[in-house]
Amino acid sequence: MEEARVDFLAQIGWDFAKLEENGVISPVVAVACEYKNSSRFAEVISIAVGIEECGGARLKIKYTMTNAQGVLICEARSEHCFMNTQGKLLRLKKDLPGFYQALTSVQ
């Protein structure tokens, strides 16, 4: 899921390098997974990423994982906050309006 999130952020123009250039860190504060079917080690799994909720200080991302036959393997969510390098919580809409706009445009 982390690799899918990193790729998703890069696709919307806000890769981790850009966040770091803006002095932003994004810790994971919660993760939930619901396994629907099993998969095998060498099996290729596709992960669709979407925004579940983009609030003032938190971002909730949803993940849908399917195998090559389209069988649902797992549904998951991760929750993230955003802080500056001094540990101060950032409000996305106020402190990072460009990032907030990019996130909400894909909801």
Buried (B, 14 or more C-beta within 10 A) or exposed (E): BEEBBEEBBEEBEBBBEBBEEBEBBBEEEEBEEEEEEEBEEEEEEEBEBEBEEBEEBBBBBBBBBBBEEEEEBBBBBBBBBBBEEEEEEBEBBEBBEEBBEBBEEEE
